Amino acid sequence: MDKSLLLGLPVLLCCFRAMFSHLRPCSLAQIIEIIQCRTCHIQFPREKCSRGRGLCIAVKEEACTTGKIFKNDGTLWLTFRGCLKNCANVNNIKWSVYLVNFRCCRSHDLCNEDI
């Protein structure tokens, strides 16, 4: 079966439901609740992504995330991005001689590019 047809089916069902229950129509994004996130496994300061550059899809329980690893003196050492389940914003988690920060977002596609 055609993939676009399968993706359109939930929208169609939602629209029929809205017609018969006097609710406003909904979109596919409201049904599936997915967003695209930027991925990069390794990015050093002032350099382009060196490993794992691309996109991932965050589904309902996932979020786009950006992790930054700092040296003890506060100097940025490494950044990574991707999709993460049960993501939480955290500051200064101690990891050996480094401090790690996580930022999570679901506001719009590629929202972790801005962080």
A tleap script that builds the chain and sets N, CA, C and O, in Angstrom:
source leaprc.protein.ff14SB
mol = sequence {
  NMET ASP LYS SER LEU LEU LEU GLY LEU PRO
  VAL LEU LEU CYS CYS PHE ARG ALA MET PHE
  SER HIE LEU ARG PRO CYS SER LEU ALA GLN
  ILE ILE GLU ILE ILE GLN CYS ARG THR CYS
  HIE ILE GLN PHE PRO ARG GLU LYS CYS SER
  ARG GLY ARG GLY LEU CYS ILE ALA VAL LYS
  GLU GLU ALA CYS THR THR GLY LYS ILE PHE
  LYS ASN ASP GLY THR LEU TRP LEU THR PHE
  ARG GLY CYS LEU LYS ASN CYS ALA ASN VAL
  ASN ASN ILE LYS TRP SER VAL TYR LEU VAL
  ASN PHE ARG CYS CYS ARG SER HIE ASP LEU
  CYS ASN GLU ASP CILE
}
set mol.1.N position { 0.846 -1.175 0.000 }
set mol.1.CA position { 0.000 0.000 0.000 }
set mol.1.C position { 0.895 1.243 0.000 }
set mol.1.O position { 1.977 1.222 0.586 }
set mol.2.N position { 0.460 2.308 -0.642 }
set mol.2.CA position { 1.215 3.536 -0.756 }
set mol.2.C position { 1.385 4.196 0.612 }
set mol.2.O position { 0.419 4.326 1.364 }
set mol.3.N position { 2.624 4.618 0.937 }
set mol.3.CA position { 2.924 5.214 2.245 }
set mol.3.C position { 2.147 6.504 2.460 }
set mol.3.O position { 1.658 6.752 3.563 }
set mol.4.N position { 2.024 7.334 1.418 }
set mol.4.CA position { 1.296 8.591 1.570 }
set mol.4.C position { -0.184 8.337 1.862 }
set mol.4.O position { -0.821 9.112 2.575 }
set mol.5.N position { -0.716 7.272 1.319 }
set mol.5.CA position { -2.099 6.908 1.587 }
set mol.5.C position { -2.266 6.509 3.052 }
set mol.5.O position { -3.240 6.896 3.698 }
set mol.6.N position { -1.324 5.744 3.569 }
set mol.6.CA position { -1.384 5.342 4.978 }
set mol.6.C position { -1.271 6.542 5.904 }
set mol.6.O position { -1.958 6.603 6.924 }
set mol.7.N position { -0.409 7.500 5.561 }
set mol.7.CA position { -0.263 8.688 6.402 }
set mol.7.C position { -1.507 9.571 6.347 }
set mol.7.O position { -1.830 10.241 7.328 }
set mol.8.N position { -2.196 9.582 5.237 }
set mol.8.CA position { -3.395 10.392 5.095 }
set mol.8.C position { -4.620 9.801 5.761 }
set mol.8.O position { -5.576 10.520 6.054 }
set mol.9.N position { -4.602 8.495 6.004 }
set mol.9.CA position { -5.753 7.823 6.598 }
set mol.9.C position { -6.142 8.395 7.962 }
set mol.9.O position { -7.329 8.642 8.177 }
set mol.10.N position { -5.209 8.619 8.900 }
set mol.10.CA position { -5.614 9.198 10.184 }
set mol.10.C position { -6.251 10.578 10.050 }
set mol.10.O position { -7.182 10.906 10.786 }
set mol.11.N position { -5.754 11.388 9.114 }
set mol.11.CA position { -6.343 12.715 8.895 }
set mol.11.C position { -7.774 12.567 8.403 }
set mol.11.O position { -8.673 13.263 8.875 }
set mol.12.N position { -7.984 11.665 7.456 }
set mol.12.CA position { -9.317 11.427 6.925 }
set mol.12.C position { -10.267 10.973 8.029 }
set mol.12.O position { -11.380 11.487 8.135 }
set mol.13.N position { -9.843 10.024 8.843 }
set mol.13.CA position { -10.686 9.536 9.933 }
set mol.13.C position { -10.998 10.636 10.935 }
set mol.13.O position { -12.115 10.732 11.442 }
set mol.14.N position { -10.005 11.461 11.213 }
set mol.14.CA position { -10.206 12.562 12.142 }
set mol.14.C position { -11.208 13.575 11.579 }
set mol.14.O position { -12.046 14.103 12.310 }
set mol.15.N position { -11.114 13.835 10.295 }
set mol.15.CA position { -12.040 14.787 9.667 }
set mol.15.C position { -13.471 14.260 9.679 }
set mol.15.O position { -14.412 15.014 9.931 }
set mol.16.N position { -13.638 12.950 9.404 }
set mol.16.CA position { -14.976 12.361 9.484 }
set mol.16.C position { -15.518 12.463 10.902 }
set mol.16.O position { -16.690 12.778 11.109 }
set mol.17.N position { -14.671 12.198 11.859 }
set mol.17.CA position { -15.082 12.286 13.255 }
set mol.17.C position { -15.508 13.714 13.585 }
set mol.17.O position { -16.500 13.929 14.282 }
set mol.18.N position { -14.751 14.688 13.080 }
set mol.18.CA position { -15.065 16.092 13.347 }
set mol.18.C position { -16.394 16.485 12.703 }
set mol.18.O position { -17.169 17.241 13.287 }
set mol.19.N position { -16.655 15.973 11.505 }
set mol.19.CA position { -17.902 16.312 10.819 }
set mol.19.C position { -19.104 15.815 11.602 }
set mol.19.O position { -20.121 16.502 11.692 }
set mol.20.N position { -18.990 14.632 12.163 }
set mol.20.CA position { -20.134 14.030 12.827 }
set mol.20.C position { -20.254 14.408 14.299 }
set mol.20.O position { -21.321 14.245 14.891 }
set mol.21.N position { -19.184 14.906 14.893 }
set mol.21.CA position { -19.282 15.269 16.306 }
set mol.21.C position { -19.200 16.774 16.511 }
set mol.21.O position { -19.114 17.236 17.649 }
set mol.22.N position { -19.227 17.552 15.421 }
set mol.22.CA position { -19.207 19.005 15.455 }
set mol.22.C position { -17.952 19.560 16.127 }
set mol.22.O position { -17.996 20.603 16.779 }
set mol.23.N position { -16.847 18.860 15.962 }
set mol.23.CA position { -15.550 19.344 16.434 }
set mol.23.C position { -14.804 19.929 15.250 }
set mol.23.O position { -15.110 19.609 14.101 }
set mol.24.N position { -13.832 20.779 15.520 }
set mol.24.CA position { -13.031 21.322 14.422 }
set mol.24.C position { -12.088 20.242 13.888 }
set mol.24.O position { -11.648 19.383 14.653 }
set mol.25.N position { -11.771 20.268 12.599 }
set mol.25.CA position { -10.875 19.272 12.013 }
set mol.25.C position { -9.474 19.356 12.609 }
set mol.25.O position { -9.053 20.406 13.094 }
set mol.26.N position { -8.773 18.253 12.565 }
set mol.26.CA position { -7.410 18.221 13.097 }
set mol.26.C position { -6.439 17.838 11.992 }
set mol.26.O position { -6.842 17.354 10.935 }
set mol.27.N position { -5.181 18.056 12.243 }
set mol.27.CA position { -4.152 17.756 11.247 }
set mol.27.C position { -3.427 16.466 11.616 }
set mol.27.O position { -3.572 15.947 12.723 }
set mol.28.N position { -2.646 15.964 10.668 }
set mol.28.CA position { -1.860 14.752 10.904 }
set mol.28.C position { -0.868 14.961 12.043 }
set mol.28.O position { -0.645 14.049 12.840 }
set mol.29.N position { -0.273 16.142 12.131 }
set mol.29.CA position { 0.699 16.423 13.197 }
set mol.29.C position { 0.042 16.330 14.573 }
set mol.29.O position { 0.680 15.888 15.528 }
set mol.30.N position { -1.232 16.741 14.691 }
set mol.30.CA position { -1.922 16.653 15.969 }
set mol.30.C position { -2.189 15.202 16.345 }
set mol.30.O position { -2.200 14.864 17.528 }
set mol.31.N position { -2.400 14.350 15.366 }
set mol.31.CA position { -2.710 12.948 15.640 }
set mol.31.C position { -1.445 12.193 16.042 }
set mol.31.O position { -1.426 11.501 17.060 }
set mol.32.N position { -0.409 12.326 15.253 }
set mol.32.CA position { 0.793 11.533 15.459 }
set mol.32.C position { 1.779 12.218 16.401 }
set mol.32.O position { 2.548 11.540 17.083 }
set mol.33.N position { 1.770 13.552 16.451 }
set mol.33.CA position { 2.636 14.323 17.329 }
set mol.33.C position { 4.107 14.002 17.114 }
set mol.33.O position { 4.795 13.596 18.050 }
set mol.34.N position { 4.592 14.179 15.899 }
set mol.34.CA position { 5.993 13.939 15.596 }
set mol.34.C position { 6.653 15.248 15.173 }
set mol.34.O position { 6.003 16.142 14.632 }
set mol.35.N position { 7.946 15.341 15.430 }
set mol.35.CA position { 8.738 16.463 14.944 }
set mol.35.C position { 10.091 15.938 14.483 }
set mol.35.O position { 10.554 14.888 14.928 }
set mol.36.N position { 10.709 16.690 13.587 }
set mol.36.CA position { 12.051 16.337 13.118 }
set mol.36.C position { 13.082 17.037 13.993 }
set mol.36.O position { 12.889 18.176 14.419 }
set mol.37.N position { 14.173 16.338 14.251 }
set mol.37.CA position { 15.260 16.883 15.058 }
set mol.37.C position { 16.573 16.738 14.304 }
set mol.37.O position { 16.758 15.799 13.529 }
set mol.38.N position { 17.465 17.658 14.533 }
set mol.38.CA position { 18.809 17.579 13.966 }
set mol.38.C position { 19.613 16.558 14.767 }
set mol.38.O position { 19.492 16.494 15.991 }
set mol.39.N position { 20.428 15.766 14.088 }
set mol.39.CA position { 21.329 14.845 14.779 }
set mol.39.C position { 22.775 15.205 14.469 }
set mol.39.O position { 23.100 15.642 13.365 }
set mol.40.N position { 23.612 15.020 15.435 }
set mol.40.CA position { 25.056 15.134 15.287 }
set mol.40.C position { 25.660 14.452 16.509 }
set mol.40.O position { 25.445 14.896 17.636 }
set mol.41.N position { 26.397 13.398 16.297 }
set mol.41.CA position { 26.966 12.650 17.419 }
set mol.41.C position { 28.172 13.344 18.021 }
set mol.41.O position { 28.386 13.276 19.231 }
set mol.42.N position { 28.973 14.019 17.184 }
set mol.42.CA position { 30.182 14.689 17.660 }
set mol.42.C position { 30.360 16.008 16.923 }
set mol.42.O position { 30.474 16.036 15.697 }
set mol.43.N position { 30.384 17.104 17.686 }
set mol.43.CA position { 30.689 18.412 17.110 }
set mol.43.C position { 31.553 19.180 18.109 }
set mol.43.O position { 31.119 19.490 19.218 }
set mol.44.N position { 32.768 19.475 17.697 }
set mol.44.CA position { 33.671 20.245 18.534 }
set mol.44.C position { 33.447 21.732 18.279 }
set mol.44.O position { 32.981 22.106 17.203 }
set mol.45.N position { 33.772 22.587 19.254 }
set mol.45.CA position { 33.549 24.027 19.096 }
set mol.45.C position { 34.204 24.575 17.828 }
set mol.45.O position { 35.309 24.180 17.455 }
set mol.46.N position { 33.489 25.500 17.176 }
set mol.46.CA position { 33.950 26.183 15.967 }
set mol.46.C position { 34.223 25.229 14.810 }
set mol.46.O position { 34.956 25.583 13.886 }
set mol.47.N position { 33.647 24.018 14.841 }
set mol.47.CA position { 33.783 23.058 13.747 }
set mol.47.C position { 32.405 22.567 13.331 }
set mol.47.O position { 31.436 22.695 14.080 }
set mol.48.N position { 32.329 22.009 12.139 }
set mol.48.CA position { 31.090 21.387 11.674 }
set mol.48.C position { 30.938 20.030 12.333 }
set mol.48.O position { 31.877 19.510 12.937 }
set mol.49.N position { 29.758 19.464 12.215 }
set mol.49.CA position { 29.496 18.129 12.740 }
set mol.49.C position { 30.444 17.124 12.089 }
set mol.49.O position { 30.548 17.066 10.864 }
set mol.50.N position { 31.129 16.340 12.908 }
set mol.50.CA position { 32.093 15.392 12.338 }
set mol.50.C position { 31.582 13.955 12.303 }
set mol.50.O position { 32.141 13.141 11.569 }
set mol.51.N position { 30.550 13.610 13.062 }
set mol.51.CA position { 29.989 12.252 13.053 }
set mol.51.C position { 28.485 12.294 13.301 }
set mol.51.O position { 28.013 13.013 14.181 }
set mol.52.N position { 27.733 11.512 12.512 }
set mol.52.CA position { 26.307 11.322 12.768 }
set mol.52.C position { 25.418 12.474 12.371 }
set mol.52.O position { 24.363 12.665 12.975 }
set mol.53.N position { 25.804 13.245 11.380 }
set mol.53.CA position { 24.987 14.380 10.957 }
set mol.53.C position { 23.756 13.892 10.201 }
set mol.53.O position { 23.854 13.025 9.333 }
set mol.54.N position { 22.588 14.460 10.538 }
set mol.54.CA position { 21.366 14.100 9.836 }
set mol.54.C position { 20.134 14.537 10.596 }
set mol.54.O position { 20.137 15.547 11.299 }
set mol.55.N position { 19.065 13.741 10.438 }
set mol.55.CA position { 17.784 14.016 11.076 }
set mol.55.C position { 17.275 12.767 11.778 }
set mol.55.O position { 17.579 11.644 11.377 }
set mol.56.N position { 16.501 12.980 12.825 }
set mol.56.CA position { 15.768 11.880 13.451 }
set mol.56.C position { 14.342 12.367 13.667 }
set mol.56.O position { 14.078 13.569 13.623 }
set mol.57.N position { 13.433 11.444 13.899 }
set mol.57.CA position { 12.027 11.764 14.129 }
set mol.57.C position { 11.699 11.477 15.590 }
set mol.57.O position { 11.837 10.349 16.063 }
set mol.58.N position { 11.264 12.516 16.292 }
set mol.58.CA position { 10.849 12.363 17.691 }
set mol.58.C position { 9.343 12.118 17.718 }
set mol.58.O position { 8.559 12.957 17.274 }
set mol.59.N position { 8.952 10.968 18.240 }
set mol.59.CA position { 7.536 10.637 18.356 }
set mol.59.C position { 7.012 11.131 19.702 }
set mol.59.O position { 7.712 11.854 20.412 }
set mol.60.N position { 5.822 10.758 20.047 }
set mol.60.CA position { 5.079 11.334 21.171 }
set mol.60.C position { 5.881 11.458 22.473 }
set mol.60.O position { 5.861 12.526 23.084 }
set mol.61.N position { 6.565 10.441 22.910 }
set mol.61.CA position { 7.268 10.488 24.195 }
set mol.61.C position { 8.722 10.928 24.071 }
set mol.61.O position { 9.477 10.850 25.039 }
set mol.62.N position { 9.120 11.388 22.888 }
set mol.62.CA position { 10.497 11.811 22.660 }
set mol.62.C position { 10.560 13.316 22.421 }
set mol.62.O position { 9.545 13.966 22.170 }
set mol.63.N position { 11.770 13.849 22.505 }
set mol.63.CA position { 11.998 15.270 22.238 }
set mol.63.C position { 13.326 15.418 21.517 }
set mol.63.O position { 14.172 14.524 21.540 }
set mol.64.N position { 13.490 16.564 20.880 }
set mol.64.CA position { 14.791 16.912 20.318 }
set mol.64.C position { 15.681 17.312 21.494 }
set mol.64.O position { 15.223 17.963 22.433 }
set mol.65.N position { 16.931 16.925 21.438 }
set mol.65.CA position { 17.831 17.252 22.531 }
set mol.65.C position { 19.157 17.783 22.012 }
set mol.65.O position { 19.604 17.433 20.920 }
set mol.66.N position { 19.763 18.622 22.807 }
set mol.66.CA position { 21.125 19.087 22.575 }
set mol.66.C position { 21.882 18.882 23.871 }
set mol.66.O position { 21.461 19.347 24.930 }
set mol.67.N position { 22.990 18.191 23.783 }
set mol.67.CA position { 23.850 17.991 24.936 }
set mol.67.C position { 25.159 18.730 24.726 }
set mol.67.O position { 25.745 18.692 23.643 }
set mol.68.N position { 25.606 19.396 25.768 }
set mol.68.CA position { 26.879 20.114 25.707 }
set mol.68.C position { 27.744 19.655 26.867 }
set mol.68.O position { 27.305 19.600 28.016 }
set mol.69.N position { 28.982 19.329 26.536 }
set mol.69.CA position { 29.937 18.884 27.548 }
set mol.69.C position { 30.990 19.977 27.710 }
set mol.69.O position { 31.624 20.405 26.745 }
set mol.70.N position { 31.157 20.412 28.949 }
set mol.70.CA position { 32.099 21.476 29.270 }
set mol.70.C position { 33.243 20.934 30.117 }
set mol.70.O position { 33.058 20.005 30.903 }
set mol.71.N position { 34.423 21.519 29.952 }
set mol.71.CA position { 35.540 21.235 30.847 }
set mol.71.C position { 35.250 21.908 32.187 }
set mol.71.O position { 34.365 22.759 32.273 }
set mol.72.N position { 35.983 21.534 33.225 }
set mol.72.CA position { 35.765 22.116 34.558 }
set mol.72.C position { 35.910 23.632 34.580 }
set mol.72.O position { 35.304 24.297 35.420 }
set mol.73.N position { 36.703 24.186 33.669 }
set mol.73.CA position { 36.895 25.641 33.637 }
set mol.73.C position { 35.764 26.353 32.885 }
set mol.73.O position { 35.808 27.574 32.729 }
set mol.74.N position { 34.755 25.610 32.418 }
set mol.74.CA position { 33.614 26.197 31.728 }
set mol.74.C position { 33.751 26.274 30.218 }
set mol.74.O position { 32.845 26.758 29.539 }
set mol.75.N position { 34.868 25.804 29.683 }
set mol.75.CA position { 35.103 25.814 28.239 }
set mol.75.C position { 34.306 24.692 27.575 }
set mol.75.O position { 34.357 23.543 28.012 }
set mol.76.N position { 33.569 25.036 26.513 }
set mol.76.CA position { 32.820 24.023 25.768 }
set mol.76.C position { 33.789 23.052 25.115 }
set mol.76.O position { 34.737 23.471 24.451 }
set mol.77.N position { 33.558 21.753 25.299 }
set mol.77.CA position { 34.429 20.734 24.735 }
set mol.77.C position { 33.760 19.979 23.585 }
set mol.77.O position { 34.413 19.672 22.588 }
set mol.78.N position { 32.460 19.674 23.714 }
set mol.78.CA position { 31.772 18.850 22.734 }
set mol.78.C position { 30.274 19.114 22.783 }
set mol.78.O position { 29.709 19.353 23.851 }
set mol.79.N position { 29.628 19.069 21.603 }
set mol.79.CA position { 28.171 19.186 21.508 }
set mol.79.C position { 27.633 17.984 20.737 }
set mol.79.O position { 28.266 17.511 19.793 }
set mol.80.N position { 26.461 17.491 21.143 }
set mol.80.CA position { 25.792 16.412 20.406 }
set mol.80.C position { 24.301 16.692 20.379 }
set mol.80.O position { 23.761 17.334 21.280 }
set mol.81.N position { 23.633 16.199 19.322 }
set mol.81.CA position { 22.203 16.435 19.130 }
set mol.81.C position { 21.514 15.155 18.687 }
set mol.81.O position { 22.143 14.268 18.110 }
set mol.82.N position { 20.207 15.062 18.962 }
set mol.82.CA position { 19.449 13.908 18.515 }
set mol.82.C position { 18.061 13.875 19.110 }
set mol.82.O position { 17.554 14.885 19.597 }
set mol.83.N position { 17.443 12.690 19.065 }
set mol.83.CA position { 16.128 12.435 19.653 }
set mol.83.C position { 16.332 11.633 20.931 }
set mol.83.O position { 17.182 10.745 20.988 }
set mol.84.N position { 15.550 11.950 21.951 }
set mol.84.CA position { 15.720 11.267 23.232 }
set mol.84.C position { 14.362 11.045 23.881 }
set mol.84.O position { 13.538 11.957 23.957 }
set mol.85.N position { 14.143 9.828 24.344 }
set mol.85.CA position { 12.907 9.489 25.051 }
set mol.85.C position { 13.007 9.986 26.496 }
set mol.85.O position { 14.067 9.908 27.116 }
set mol.86.N position { 11.894 10.495 27.020 }
set mol.86.CA position { 11.829 11.007 28.396 }
set mol.86.C position { 12.932 12.020 28.678 }
set mol.86.O position { 13.590 11.954 29.716 }
set mol.87.N position { 13.129 12.932 27.778 }
set mol.87.CA position { 14.178 13.944 27.888 }
set mol.87.C position { 13.863 14.908 29.036 }
set mol.87.O position { 12.699 15.209 29.302 }
set mol.88.N position { 14.900 15.383 29.703 }
set mol.88.CA position { 14.743 16.372 30.768 }
set mol.88.C position { 15.870 17.389 30.674 }
set mol.88.O position { 17.018 17.033 30.407 }
set mol.89.N position { 15.538 18.649 30.892 }
set mol.89.CA position { 16.561 19.693 30.928 }
set mol.89.C position { 17.365 19.549 32.216 }
set mol.89.O position { 16.798 19.530 33.308 }
set mol.90.N position { 18.664 19.449 32.088 }
set mol.90.CA position { 19.537 19.347 33.262 }
set mol.90.C position { 20.747 20.243 33.077 }
set mol.90.O position { 21.178 20.503 31.954 }
set mol.91.N position { 21.289 20.710 34.189 }
set mol.91.CA position { 22.462 21.567 34.173 }
set mol.91.C position { 23.570 20.963 35.024 }
set mol.91.O position { 23.326 20.451 36.117 }
set mol.92.N position { 24.773 21.032 34.512 }
set mol.92.CA position { 25.987 20.727 35.261 }
set mol.92.C position { 26.011 19.358 35.939 }
set mol.92.O position { 26.352 19.247 37.116 }
set mol.93.N position { 25.652 18.337 35.203 }
set mol.93.CA position { 25.801 16.974 35.691 }
set mol.93.C position { 27.291 16.637 35.636 }
set mol.93.O position { 27.913 16.766 34.581 }
set mol.94.N position { 27.850 16.222 36.723 }
set mol.94.CA position { 29.278 15.908 36.770 }
set mol.94.C position { 29.528 14.555 36.118 }
set mol.94.O position { 28.883 13.562 36.456 }
set mol.95.N position { 30.468 14.526 35.184 }
set mol.95.CA position { 30.863 13.304 34.487 }
set mol.95.C position { 32.378 13.316 34.393 }
set mol.95.O position { 32.944 13.951 33.503 }
set mol.96.N position { 33.034 12.618 35.306 }
set mol.96.CA position { 34.495 12.612 35.412 }
set mol.96.C position { 34.967 14.055 35.623 }
set mol.96.O position { 34.590 14.684 36.612 }
set mol.97.N position { 35.780 14.582 34.717 }
set mol.97.CA position { 36.281 15.957 34.863 }
set mol.97.C position { 35.460 16.937 34.022 }
set mol.97.O position { 35.904 18.059 33.779 }
set mol.98.N position { 34.267 16.527 33.576 }
set mol.98.CA position { 33.433 17.345 32.707 }
set mol.98.C position { 32.103 17.657 33.378 }
set mol.98.O position { 31.703 16.994 34.335 }
set mol.99.N position { 31.429 18.674 32.861 }
set mol.99.CA position { 30.068 19.001 33.249 }
set mol.99.C position { 29.190 18.898 32.006 }
set mol.99.O position { 29.574 19.368 30.935 }
set mol.100.N position { 28.008 18.283 32.143 }
set mol.100.CA position { 27.125 18.026 31.009 }
set mol.100.C position { 25.805 18.759 31.216 }
set mol.100.O position { 25.226 18.725 32.302 }
set mol.101.N position { 25.338 19.423 30.161 }
set mol.101.CA position { 24.028 20.082 30.144 }
set mol.101.C position { 23.183 19.454 29.037 }
set mol.101.O position { 23.688 19.180 27.949 }
set mol.102.N position { 21.901 19.226 29.313 }
set mol.102.CA position { 20.946 18.745 28.316 }
set mol.102.C position { 19.842 19.778 28.166 }
set mol.102.O position { 19.370 20.339 29.154 }
set mol.103.N position { 19.433 20.028 26.933 }
set mol.103.CA position { 18.282 20.867 26.637 }
set mol.103.C position { 17.346 20.081 25.735 }
set mol.103.O position { 17.781 19.447 24.773 }
set mol.104.N position { 16.058 20.127 26.052 }
set mol.104.CA position { 15.046 19.393 25.297 }
set mol.104.C position { 14.042 20.383 24.720 }
set mol.104.O position { 13.769 21.424 25.317 }
set mol.105.N position { 13.498 20.050 23.555 }
set mol.105.CA position { 12.478 20.920 22.959 }
set mol.105.C position { 11.553 20.091 22.067 }
set mol.105.O position { 11.931 19.041 21.548 }
set mol.106.N position { 10.321 20.602 21.907 }
set mol.106.CA position { 9.328 20.023 20.998 }
set mol.106.C position { 8.525 21.128 20.331 }
set mol.106.O position { 7.441 20.870 19.808 }
set mol.107.N position { 9.031 22.343 20.339 }
set mol.107.CA position { 8.247 23.486 19.873 }
set mol.107.C position { 8.037 23.512 18.366 }
set mol.107.O position { 6.990 23.961 17.900 }
set mol.108.N position { 9.009 23.040 17.598 }
set mol.108.CA position { 8.902 23.038 16.140 }
set mol.108.C position { 9.992 22.130 15.565 }
set mol.108.O position { 10.928 21.750 16.268 }
set mol.109.N position { 9.862 21.789 14.290 }
set mol.109.CA position { 10.872 20.968 13.634 }
set mol.109.C position { 12.241 21.631 13.749 }
set mol.109.O position { 12.367 22.849 13.622 }
set mol.110.N position { 13.255 20.820 13.989 }
set mol.110.CA position { 14.655 21.248 14.081 }
set mol.110.C position { 14.880 22.281 15.189 }
set mol.110.O position { 15.778 23.116 15.083 }
set mol.111.N position { 14.068 22.227 16.252 }
set mol.111.CA position { 14.203 23.192 17.348 }
set mol.111.C position { 15.536 23.060 18.075 }
set mol.111.O position { 15.975 24.008 18.726 }
set mol.112.N position { 16.191 21.902 17.977 }
set mol.112.CA position { 17.467 21.753 18.677 }
set mol.112.C position { 18.640 22.354 17.902 }
set mol.112.O position { 19.777 22.279 18.366 }
set mol.113.N position { 18.392 22.942 16.745 }
set mol.113.CA position { 19.426 23.710 16.058 }
set mol.113.C position { 19.653 25.044 16.766 }
set mol.113.O position { 20.755 25.592 16.749 }
set mol.114.N position { 18.589 25.556 17.390 }
set mol.114.CA position { 18.631 26.875 18.011 }
set mol.114.C position { 19.300 26.863 19.390 }
set mol.114.O position { 19.704 27.911 19.895 }
set mol.115.N position { 19.415 25.695 19.987 }
set mol.115.CA position { 19.892 25.608 21.370 }
set mol.115.C position { 21.406 25.614 21.407 }
set mol.115.O position { 21.997 25.548 22.484 }
savepdb mol mol.pdb
quit
